[in-house]
Amino acid sequence: MKTLVKYYLNIIPIALAIFLAGSSHAQNGNGSYSSYSGSLKDAKTRQDIVFAYITVPNSHIGTVSNSEGEFTLKIGNDVKADEIEISHIGYKKKIVALSSLKANGNIIFLDPSSIELEEVTVRPIDPRQIVIDALQKIPYNYSESPNMLTGFYRETIKQRREYISISEAVVDIYKSSYRPSGGNDRVKIYKGRKSANVKKADTLTVKLQGGPSVSLLLDIAKHHDYLFMEEDIKNYDFTLEDMVTIDNRINYVIGFAQHKYITTPLYYGRLYIDTRNLAITHAQFSLNLDNKEEAAKLFIKRKPAGVKFVPISTSYLVNYNVQDGVYYLNYARNELTFKANWRKRLFNTTYTINSELAITDRSLDNISRFPYKESFKQTDILNESVEAFNDEDFWGEHNYIKPEESIQEAIIKYGKRLKRQGR
């Protein structure tokens, strides 16, 4: 537990530095790729399907739908692709022919999946043992060889309802083996941009430390010791909450929460575990904030005197996809909402920090770990490492997470401001 409390909680729940501030498809210009945009909907309820994974079969190319169910997928013209696959928890995998898609405005409906009783072998299930077995099988279910990944990373900071910072980057990732001796991951910025001070912050400047390198720590299959060290399993209650389908395979949904007599802030949430091979396919969890004073100590790296930090909510999500029987990281997201209360002042301010990392491509060939000095460190701040932007086609052929409408509005607003400044 000491590792979990002293290290993981200082990194994973977002390390903050707070201080006083004063035709059927669209091609790009040179025709090197085709782009498809649209939205995903539940076929029955017509509700948006968020954080679904959209991929090109038999390739490593993919992206993720945003929190409004919208997506943009770019496919290089050198890629032999006739269709795309869409998957999400609780839905049947959807195959869509590229010939049926337009450049924009596609609406794709996914059918909810249900589990028939005859699909499930009824037997006594010990959810605690399932989790233990799943952790022990990680070296066999996940990549035993290092990979080179391309990812898209975005972080945003909101003061109340308005964005005060948006930073984005295409990143290169050296993803080490999931074997115990696999070593550490490394990430470096390939191309990045920012729209700092979309709205000028008042009273405080909030910065997010670690960026994409910290997002990689949400890979709980790689860093499971930070969440469930074997000697700490006894500190949690585990329950079998449900069974759902993911990629047309049945998964256990196992809930976990710390025992009531444990006072140190730990995590609660759900693990999705494949019933056949016991691979962890998805996880959603949050930090227990019952003891807000103790929890607050785990987030802040620096703050001014006279300010009390009060965490309101946390949310973490990680997802994996499977190819040829091997599981790979494809998406990680975290969010923290907190209040900054000033002593002897009548007002307080609410901030929300969000970061997400989507894996958009993967290579198994010519793997070479780049030097440490080129990597983005857990002490680095992305907003201080990239330049302001004013290029509508900044990402070019690179896949990215389509911005939510409110983010897009902020980007456009800031872009106009840069034009007026002649940048």
VEXVODO-575481 format. One line per 10 residues: number of its first residue (from 0); for each residue y, z, x of N, C-alpha, C. Coordinates in steps of 0.2 Angstrom, whole numbers. Last residue first. Layout:
<sites>
NUM = Y/Z/X/Y/Z/X/Y/Z/X; ...
</sites>
This chain:
<sites>
422 = 183/-180/-2/177/-178/2/171/-183/0; 195/-179/-8/194/-184/-4/188/-183/1; 197/-170/-18/199/-167/-12/198/-173/-6; 192/-177/-29/200/-176/-29/202/-173/-22; 179/-176/-26/182/-182/-25/190/-182/-25; 176/-162/-28/176/-165/-21/180/-172/-20; 178/-162/-42/182/-158/-38/182/-161/-30; 167/-170/-45/174/-172/-47/179/-168/-43; 157/-161/-41/157/-167/-38/164/-170/-39; 158/-150/-50/160/-149/-43/161/-156/-39
412 = 154/-156/-62/161/-153/-61/163/-153/-54; 141/-160/-58/146/-165/-60/153/-162/-59; 136/-147/-57/135/-152/-51/141/-157/-52; 137/-142/-70/141/-139/-64/141/-143/-58; 129/-150/-77/136/-150/-79/140/-147/-73; 116/-147/-71/119/-154/-70/126/-154/-72; 115/-134/-76/116/-135/-69/119/-142/-67; 114/-136/-89/119/-132/-87/121/-133/-80; 102/-144/-90/108/-147/-92/114/-143/-89; 92/-143/-75/94/-141/-82/101/-143/-83
402 = 88/-156/-63/92/-150/-65/92/-149/-73; 71/-160/-59/77/-162/-63/81/-156/-65; 66/-158/-43/66/-155/-49/72/-157/-53; 62/-173/-34/66/-167/-35/64/-164/-42; 56/-185/-22/56/-182/-28/59/-175/-28; 66/-197/-13/63/-191/-13/62/-188/-20; 74/-208/-12/67/-209/-14/63/-203/-15; 89/-200/-15/85/-207/-13/78/-207/-16; 97/-189/-16/90/-188/-14/86/-195/-13; 110/-194/-19/109/-190/-13/101/-190/-11
392 = 117/-202/-28/110/-204/-27/108/-200/-20; 129/-197/-29/125/-197/-35/118/-198/-34; 137/-186/-18/133/-192/-18/128/-192/-24; 143/-175/-13/147/-179/-18/144/-186/-18; 142/-158/-7/139/-165/-8/144/-168/-13; 142/-147/8/144/-149/1/143/-156/0; 128/-144/19/135/-146/17/136/-147/10; 119/-129/24/119/-136/21/127/-138/19; 119/-116/27/116/-121/32/116/-128/30; 123/-107/18/127/-108/24/124/-113/29
382 = 113/-108/9/120/-110/7/125/-111/13; 102/-102/15/103/-110/14/110/-112/13; 102/-91/28/104/-92/21/106/-99/20; 88/-83/37/93/-88/36/96/-88/29; 78/-74/38/85/-71/39/90/-76/37; 67/-82/38/68/-77/33/74/-74/33; 72/-98/45/69/-91/45/70/-87/39; 66/-114/46/71/-110/43/68/-103/42; 63/-121/63/61/-118/56/66/-114/53; 65/-124/76/67/-128/71/66/-126/64
372 = 60/-113/83/67/-114/83/70/-119/78; 46/-116/82/49/-110/78/56/-111/78; 41/-133/80/43/-127/84/47/-122/80; 29/-138/68/35/-139/72/37/-133/75; 12/-142/70/17/-137/68/23/-138/72; 5/-157/64/7/-154/70/13/-148/68; -7/-168/58/-4/-162/57/-2/-159/64; -12/-181/55/-7/-180/61/-3/-174/60; -15/-179/38/-16/-183/44/-10/-181/49; -13/-174/25/-18/-171/29/-19/-174/36
362 = 1/-172/16/-2/-176/20/-7/-171/24; 10/-172/0/6/-168/5/2/-173/9; 24/-169/-11/19/-174/-7/16/-169/-2; 30/-159/-18/31/-166/-20/26/-171/-17; 31/-143/-23/28/-147/-18/27/-155/-21; 45/-134/-27/40/-139/-30/37/-143/-24; 52/-119/-29/50/-123/-24/44/-128/-27; 67/-110/-34/60/-113/-36/59/-118/-30; 77/-96/-39/75/-101/-34/68/-103/-36; 90/-87/-45/84/-91/-47/83/-95/-41
352 = 99/-73/-51/98/-77/-45/91/-81/-46; 113/-67/-60/106/-70/-60/105/-75/-54; 123/-53/-63/121/-59/-59/114/-61/-60; 136/-45/-72/129/-47/-72/128/-53/-68; 147/-32/-68/146/-39/-68/138/-40/-68; 157/-20/-77/152/-22/-72/150/-29/-73; 172/-10/-78/168/-16/-79/162/-16/-75; 180/1/-75/177/1/-82/172/-5/-83; 177/11/-60/180/5/-63/176/4/-70; 171/21/-53/178/22/-55/181/16/-58
342 = 160/9/-45/162/16/-46/169/17/-48; 154/-5/-52/159/-2/-47/160/5/-50; 138/-12/-53/143/-7/-56/147/-4/-51; 130/-26/-56/134/-23/-50/139/-19/-54; 114/-30/-62/121/-28/-63/124/-25/-57; 103/-44/-61/105/-37/-59/112/-36/-61; 88/-54/-61/94/-52/-64/96/-45/-63; 79/-66/-52/81/-59/-52/88/-58/-56; 65/-76/-51/71/-75/-54/73/-67/-54; 55/-89/-43/57/-82/-44/64/-82/-47
332 = 41/-100/-41/48/-99/-44/49/-91/-45; 32/-114/-35/33/-106/-35/40/-105/-37; 19/-126/-34/25/-123/-37/26/-116/-37; 7/-129/-28/11/-135/-30/18/-132/-33; -6/-126/-16/0/-124/-19/4/-130/-21; -22/-132/-19/-16/-132/-15/-11/-129/-19; -40/-132/-18/-34/-130/-22/-28/-129/-17; -53/-144/-20/-49/-139/-15/-42/-138/-19; -60/-153/-27/-62/-147/-27/-59/-142/-22; -51/-164/-27/-58/-165/-23/-60/-158/-22
322 = -38/-154/-30/-40/-161/-28/-46/-161/-24; -28/-144/-40/-35/-145/-37/-36/-152/-36; -14/-133/-39/-17/-139/-42/-23/-140/-38; -6/-118/-44/-9/-122/-39/-12/-128/-43; 9/-108/-45/4/-112/-48/1/-116/-42; 18/-93/-49/15/-98/-44/10/-102/-47; 32/-83/-52/27/-88/-55/25/-92/-49; 41/-69/-57/38/-73/-52/33/-77/-55; 56/-60/-62/50/-64/-64/48/-69/-58; 65/-45/-67/62/-50/-61/57/-54/-65
312 = 79/-37/-73/73/-40/-74/71/-44/-68; 89/-28/-68/88/-28/-75/81/-31/-76; 94/-16/-55/90/-22/-57/89/-22/-64; 110/-12/-50/105/-10/-55/101/-16/-57; 119/-5/-37/115/-11/-39/110/-9/-44; 135/0/-36/129/2/-38/125/-4/-41; 148/2/-25/145/-3/-29/137/0/-30; 153/10/-15/156/10/-22/153/6/-27; 152/-1/-1/153/6/-4/156/6/-11; 144/-17/-2/150/-13/-1/149/-6/-4
302 = 127/-20/5/132/-20/-1/138/-16/1; 112/-28/10/119/-25/12/123/-26/6; 100/-30/5/101/-30/12/107/-27/14; 91/-25/-10/98/-26/-6/97/-25/1; 78/-22/-14/81/-29/-15/87/-30/-10; 73/-10/-14/69/-15/-12/72/-22/-12; 82/-1/-21/82/-1/-14/78/-6/-10; 79/-3/-34/85/-6/-32/85/-6/-24; 67/5/-36/67/-3/-36/73/-6/-33; 73/17/-37/69/16/-31/68/8/-31
292 = 81/16/-49/84/18/-42/80/16/-36; 72/12/-59/77/7/-56/80/9/-50; 57/14/-63/61/18/-59/66/13/-55; 54/3/-71/55/9/-74/59/14/-70; 51/-10/-66/58/-7/-65/59/-1/-69; 39/-19/-58/40/-13/-63/47/-10/-61; 41/-36/-56/41/-29/-53/42/-24/-59; 29/-48/-63/36/-45/-62/35/-38/-59; 20/-64/-63/21/-57/-63/28/-54/-62; 8/-76/-65/14/-74/-67/15/-66/-67
282 = -2/-89/-58/0/-81/-58/7/-81/-61; -16/-99/-56/-9/-98/-58/-8/-91/-59; -29/-100/-51/-25/-106/-52/-18/-105/-54; -40/-93/-40/-34/-92/-44/-30/-98/-44; -57/-97/-43/-51/-99/-39/-45/-96/-44; -70/-96/-48/-66/-90/-47/-60/-91/-42; -78/-106/-52/-77/-105/-45/-73/-99/-43; -78/-104/-66/-84/-107/-62/-83/-105/-55; -66/-99/-72/-72/-96/-73/-78/-98/-69; -51/-97/-63/-56/-102/-65/-63/-98/-66
272 = -39/-86/-68/-44/-87/-63/-50/-92/-66; -23/-81/-68/-27/-85/-71/-33/-88/-66; -16/-65/-70/-19/-69/-65/-23/-74/-69; 0/-57/-75/-7/-60/-77/-9/-65/-71; 7/-41/-72/7/-48/-74/1/-51/-76; 16/-30/-62/12/-31/-67/13/-38/-69; 18/-21/-46/19/-26/-50/14/-26/-57; 27/-5/-42/22/-11/-41/23/-16/-46; 37/8/-37/37/2/-41/32/-3/-38; 28/23/-37/31/18/-33/31/12/-37
262 = 20/31/-45/27/31/-46/31/26/-42; 6/32/-54/9/29/-48/16/28/-49; 1/35/-67/3/41/-62/6/38/-56; -1/23/-73/5/27/-75/6/32/-70; -6/10/-62/-8/16/-66/-2/20/-68; 1/-7/-64/-1/0/-60/-2/5/-65; -8/-20/-71/-2/-16/-71/-4/-10/-67; -14/-36/-77/-14/-31/-72/-8/-27/-72; -25/-48/-86/-18/-44/-85/-19/-38/-80; -32/-63/-84/-33/-56/-82/-26/-52/-81
252 = -39/-75/-91/-32/-73/-91/-33/-65/-90; -51/-87/-85/-49/-80/-87/-42/-79/-86; -52/-104/-89/-49/-99/-85/-49/-92/-88; -60/-120/-90/-59/-113/-93/-57/-108/-88; -52/-135/-88/-57/-131/-86/-55/-124/-89; -42/-145/-90/-48/-146/-94/-54/-141/-91; -31/-139/-83/-35/-145/-81/-42/-146/-84; -35/-125/-91/-31/-127/-86/-34/-133/-83; -38/-115/-106/-40/-121/-102/-34/-123/-97; -41/-97/-107/-37/-103/-108/-40/-109/-104
242 = -44/-81/-113/-47/-87/-110/-43/-93/-112; -37/-65/-111/-38/-71/-115/-42/-76/-111; -37/-52/-105/-33/-53/-110/-34/-59/-115; -45/-40/-97/-47/-47/-99/-43/-49/-105; -36/-30/-86/-39/-31/-93/-40/-38/-94; -34/-17/-74/-36/-24/-76/-39/-25/-83; -23/-5/-66/-28/-7/-72/-28/-14/-73; -22/-1/-49/-20/-5/-55/-26/-4/-60; -26/6/-38/-20/8/-41/-18/4/-47; -37/0/-33/-38/6/-37/-32/8/-40
232 = -32/-9/-24/-35/-12/-31/-35/-6/-36; -29/-5/-12/-24/-4/-17/-27/-6/-24; -38/-10/-3/-38/-2/-4/-33/0/-9; -36/-23/-3/-42/-21/-6/-42/-13/-7; -20/-28/-9/-24/-26/-3/-30/-22/-6; -12/-38/-18/-18/-34/-19/-21/-33/-13; 1/-42/-12/0/-40/-19/-6/-36/-21; -1/-44/1/5/-41/-1/5/-39/-8; -14/-51/2/-13/-44/4/-7/-40/2; -11/-64/-1/-14/-59/-7/-13/-52/-4
222 = -5/-75/4/-2/-69/5/-5/-64/0; -12/-86/-1/-11/-86/6/-9/-79/8; -12/-83/-15/-18/-85/-12/-18/-84/-4; 2/-82/-17/-2/-76/-17/-10/-77/-14; 15/-88/-12/8/-91/-12/4/-85/-11; 27/-82/-10/24/-81/-17/17/-84/-17; 31/-86/2/27/-79/2/25/-78/-5; 38/-97/0/32/-98/2/28/-92/2; 51/-91/-3/47/-94/-8/40/-95/-6; 55/-89/10/53/-83/6/49/-86/0
212 = 58/-102/14/53/-98/18/51/-92/14; 68/-106/6/62/-108/5/56/-105/9; 78/-91/7/77/-98/4/70/-100/4; 84/-81/15/77/-83/16/75/-89/13; 95/-73/4/92/-74/11/85/-76/11; 109/-77/-6/101/-76/-6/99/-78/1; 124/-68/-9/120/-73/-5/113/-71/-6; 138/-65/-18/131/-64/-18/128/-70/-14; 153/-57/-17/150/-63/-16/143/-61/-15; 164/-49/-30/158/-49/-25/156/-56/-23
202 = 176/-52/-37/174/-45/-34/169/-45/-29; 171/-68/-43/176/-62/-43/173/-56/-40; 168/-84/-37/166/-78/-39/172/-73/-39; 173/-99/-44/175/-94/-39/172/-87/-41; 160/-110/-48/166/-106/-51/167/-101/-46; 155/-116/-37/156/-120/-43/161/-117/-48; 153/-111/-24/159/-109/-28/160/-114/-34; 144/-124/-17/146/-117/-17/153/-116/-21; 134/-134/-18/140/-134/-22/143/-127/-23; 125/-142/-5/126/-137/-9/133/-138/-13
192 = 110/-150/2/117/-150/0/118/-144/-4; 98/-157/14/101/-152/10/108/-153/8; 84/-162/22/90/-164/19/92/-159/14; 74/-154/29/75/-161/30/81/-164/28; 72/-138/35/76/-142/31/76/-149/33; 56/-131/37/62/-133/40/66/-138/35; 43/-119/38/47/-123/34/54/-125/38; 27/-113/41/33/-114/43/37/-119/39; 14/-100/40/17/-106/37/24/-107/41; 3/-93/52/9/-93/48/11/-100/46
182 = -15/-92/53/-8/-92/56/-3/-92/50; -29/-92/50/-25/-98/49/-18/-98/52; -39/-83/49/-36/-84/56/-31/-90/56; -43/-83/36/-39/-77/39/-36/-78/45; -39/-99/29/-43/-94/32/-40/-88/35; -30/-107/24/-30/-101/20/-36/-97/23; -19/-115/37/-26/-114/34/-26/-107/30; -2/-118/34/-8/-116/38/-14/-115/34; 9/-130/32/5/-126/28/-1/-124/32; 25/-134/36/18/-134/39/14/-128/35
172 = 36/-144/26/32/-137/27/26/-138/31; 52/-149/24/46/-151/27/42/-144/28; 62/-151/9/60/-147/15/53/-150/17; 77/-155/2/71/-157/3/68/-154/10; 87/-143/-7/85/-146/-1/78/-149/-1; 102/-135/-13/96/-138/-14/94/-141/-8; 112/-123/-22/110/-126/-16/103/-129/-17; 126/-117/-31/120/-121/-31/118/-124/-25; 135/-103/-37/132/-107/-31/126/-111/-33; 140/-99/-49/144/-98/-43/142/-101/-37
162 = 139/-104/-66/136/-104/-59/141/-103/-54; 140/-92/-79/143/-97/-75/140/-98/-68; 137/-81/-86/134/-87/-88/136/-93/-84; 137/-69/-74/137/-70/-81/134/-76/-83; 135/-80/-61/139/-73/-63/140/-74/-70; 121/-86/-53/126/-86/-59/129/-79/-59; 114/-96/-41/117/-90/-42/122/-90/-48; 100/-105/-36/106/-105/-40/108/-98/-41; 90/-116/-26/92/-110/-28/99/-110/-31; 77/-127/-24/83/-126/-27/84/-119/-28
152 = 67/-139/-15/69/-132/-16/76/-132/-19; 53/-149/-13/60/-149/-16/61/-141/-18; 43/-154/1/44/-150/-5/51/-151/-7; 28/-160/9/35/-161/7/37/-157/1; 17/-153/21/19/-154/14/27/-156/14; 3/-154/30/10/-155/30/12/-157/23; -10/-142/32/-7/-148/29/0/-148/31; -25/-135/40/-18/-136/39/-15/-142/36; -40/-132/31/-36/-136/36/-29/-135/35; -45/-126/20/-47/-123/26/-43/-127/32
142 = -37/-124/5/-38/-128/10/-40/-124/17; -48/-114/-6/-42/-117/-4/-42/-120/3; -61/-108/-8/-58/-112/-13/-51/-116/-11; -64/-101/3/-68/-106/1/-65/-111/-4; -55/-91/5/-56/-95/11/-60/-101/9; -56/-84/-8/-50/-88/-6/-51/-93/-1; -66/-76/-12/-67/-83/-12/-62/-87/-10; -60/-63/-12/-65/-64/-7/-67/-72/-6; -52/-64/-24/-49/-63/-17/-54/-65/-12; -63/-65/-33/-58/-71/-33/-54/-70/-26
132 = -68/-53/-33/-72/-58/-31/-68/-64/-29; -57/-45/-38/-60/-44/-31/-64/-50/-28; -57/-50/-51/-51/-51/-46/-53/-50/-39; -69/-47/-56/-67/-54/-55/-62/-55/-50; -68/-33/-55/-73/-36/-51/-71/-43/-50; -59/-31/-66/-57/-29/-59/-62/-32/-54; -65/-36/-77/-60/-40/-74/-58/-37/-67; -81/-38/-80/-77/-33/-77/-71/-36/-74; -90/-42/-95/-85/-45/-90/-81/-39/-87; -105/-46/-102/-100/-41/-100/-96/-43/-94
122 = -105/-63/-110/-108/-57/-106/-103/-52/-104; -107/-78/-116/-104/-71/-118/-108/-66/-114; -101/-93/-110/-106/-88/-110/-104/-81/-111; -92/-104/-119/-91/-98/-115/-98/-94/-116; -93/-115/-127/-91/-116/-121/-92/-110/-116; -96/-110/-140/-101/-112/-136/-100/-114/-129; -83/-108/-144/-87/-102/-143/-93/-104/-138; -70/-118/-138/-75/-117/-142/-80/-111/-140; -53/-117/-135/-60/-115/-132/-65/-114/-137; -41/-129/-136/-44/-123/-138/-51/-123/-135
112 = -25/-136/-131/-32/-136/-130/-35/-129/-133; -12/-146/-137/-15/-140/-136/-22/-140/-135; -7/-162/-130/-11/-158/-136/-13/-152/-133; 10/-167/-127/3/-164/-124/0/-161/-130; 20/-182/-127/17/-176/-131/10/-174/-128; 34/-188/-120/27/-187/-119/25/-181/-123; 47/-199/-120/45/-192/-123/37/-192/-123; 59/-206/-109/52/-206/-111/51/-199/-114; 72/-208/-104/71/-207/-111/64/-207/-114; 70/-222/-92/73/-216/-94/71/-215/-102
102 = 62/-232/-89/65/-229/-83/67/-222/-86; 46/-231/-99/53/-234/-97/56/-230/-91; 29/-233/-99/35/-229/-98/41/-233/-96; 17/-241/-99/20/-239/-106/26/-235/-105; 13/-243/-86/16/-249/-90/19/-247/-97; 8/-231/-83/15/-232/-80/18/-238/-84; -1/-222/-95/-1/-228/-91/7/-229/-89; -6/-205/-93/-1/-210/-96/-1/-216/-92; -16/-192/-98/-16/-198/-94/-11/-203/-97; -16/-174/-99/-13/-180/-102/-13/-186/-96
92 = -27/-161/-102/-24/-165/-97/-22/-172/-100; -22/-150/-115/-27/-155/-112/-23/-159/-107; -16/-134/-112/-15/-140/-115/-20/-145/-111; -16/-121/-106/-17/-121/-113/-16/-128/-116; -5/-126/-93/-9/-120/-95/-10/-121/-103; -4/-143/-89/-1/-137/-90/-6/-132/-94; -2/-160/-83/-6/-154/-84/-2/-148/-85; -3/-177/-82/1/-171/-84/-3/-165/-85; -4/-191/-72/-7/-186/-75/-2/-180/-76; 0/-209/-73/1/-202/-71/-3/-197/-75
82 = -5/-225/-67/-4/-220/-72/-2/-214/-69; -6/-234/-56/-6/-237/-63/-5/-232/-68; -2/-236/-39/-2/-232/-45/-2/-235/-52; -2/-237/-23/-6/-240/-29/-6/-235/-35; 13/-237/-15/8/-233/-18/5/-236/-24; 24/-244/-12/18/-245/-8/12/-241/-10; 34/-240/-20/31/-246/-21/25/-248/-17; 34/-222/-23/35/-228/-19/31/-234/-21; 40/-215/-37/34/-217/-34/36/-223/-30; 47/-200/-44/48/-207/-40/42/-208/-37
72 = 51/-193/-60/46/-194/-55/47/-201/-51; 59/-180/-68/60/-186/-65/54/-187/-59; 59/-171/-84/56/-172/-77/59/-179/-75; 61/-157/-95/63/-163/-92/60/-164/-85; 59/-144/-100/54/-149/-101/55/-156/-99; 69/-135/-97/70/-138/-103/65/-144/-104; 65/-131/-84/65/-126/-90/67/-129/-96; 57/-146/-78/61/-140/-78/61/-136/-84; 41/-152/-72/46/-152/-77/50/-145/-77; 38/-157/-55/37/-152/-60/43/-153/-65
62 = 28/-169/-46/34/-165/-47/33/-160/-53; 19/-178/-33/20/-175/-39/27/-172/-40; 7/-186/-23/14/-186/-25/14/-183/-32; -5/-188/-17/-2/-181/-16/5/-181/-19; -17/-197/-26/-12/-196/-21/-10/-189/-21; -26/-198/-37/-28/-200/-31/-22/-201/-26; -12/-199/-49/-19/-198/-47/-21/-201/-41; 3/-191/-48/0/-198/-47/-7/-197/-45; 9/-178/-59/6/-181/-53/3/-188/-53; 17/-165/-65/16/-172/-66/14/-175/-59
52 = 15/-149/-73/14/-153/-66/13/-160/-68; 27/-139/-81/21/-143/-81/21/-147/-75; 39/-132/-84/35/-131/-78/28/-134/-78; 38/-132/-102/41/-131/-96/37/-130/-90; 39/-142/-116/34/-139/-111/37/-138/-104; 48/-139/-131/48/-141/-124/42/-138/-120; 40/-142/-147/44/-138/-142/43/-140/-135; 32/-148/-156/38/-152/-154/42/-147/-149; 21/-142/-161/27/-139/-162/33/-143/-160; 11/-152/-157/11/-149/-164/18/-146/-166
42 = 13/-157/-145/12/-162/-150/12/-159/-157; 26/-151/-135/20/-149/-138/19/-154/-144; 34/-163/-123/34/-159/-129/27/-157/-131; 44/-168/-109/37/-166/-112/38/-161/-118; 54/-182/-105/53/-175/-107/46/-174/-110; 59/-192/-91/58/-191/-98/57/-183/-99; 59/-205/-79/62/-199/-82/60/-198/-89; 54/-214/-65/53/-213/-72/55/-206/-74; 57/-226/-52/58/-219/-55/57/-219/-62; 50/-234/-38/52/-234/-45/52/-227/-47
32 = 56/-239/-21/52/-235/-26/54/-236/-33; 63/-249/-15/57/-246/-11/53/-241/-16; 74/-257/-18/67/-258/-21/62/-255/-18; 86/-255/-14/82/-259/-10/75/-260/-12; 91/-247/-25/95/-253/-23/90/-257/-18; 77/-242/-35/83/-241/-32/86/-247/-29; 72/-247/-52/71/-247/-44/78/-245/-41; 64/-241/-66/70/-242/-63/69/-242/-55; 53/-250/-77/55/-245/-73/61/-246/-69; 53/-260/-85/49/-255/-87/50/-249/-83
22 = 65/-263/-76/64/-265/-82/59/-260/-86; 183/-58/-1/189/-59/-4/188/-64/-10; 170/-51/-5/173/-57/-3/180/-58/-4; 159/-39/-1/165/-40/-4/167/-47/-1; 141/-43/-2/147/-40/1/153/-42/-2; 124/-43/-1/130/-43/-6/135/-40/-2; 110/-52/1/116/-49/5/122/-49/1; 93/-49/-4/100/-51/-5/105/-48/0; 77/-55/-5/82/-51/-1/89/-54/-2; 66/-56/-18/72/-59/-16/77/-54/-12
12 = 54/-50/-18/58/-50/-24/65/-52/-23; 48/-53/-5/46/-57/-11/51/-56/-17; 54/-43/4/54/-50/5/53/-54/-2; 52/-30/1/58/-32/3/59/-39/4; 39/-30/-4/44/-29/-9/51/-30/-6; 32/-33/8/32/-38/3/37/-36/-2; 35/-21/16/36/-28/18/37/-32/12; 33/-9/10/38/-9/16/40/-16/17; 23/-11/0/30/-8/-1/35/-9/4; 12/-17/7/15/-20/0/22/-17/-1
2 = 10/-8/17/12/-15/18/15/-18/12; 6/3/10/12/3/14/15/-4/16; -6/0/4/0/0/0/6/0/4
</sites>
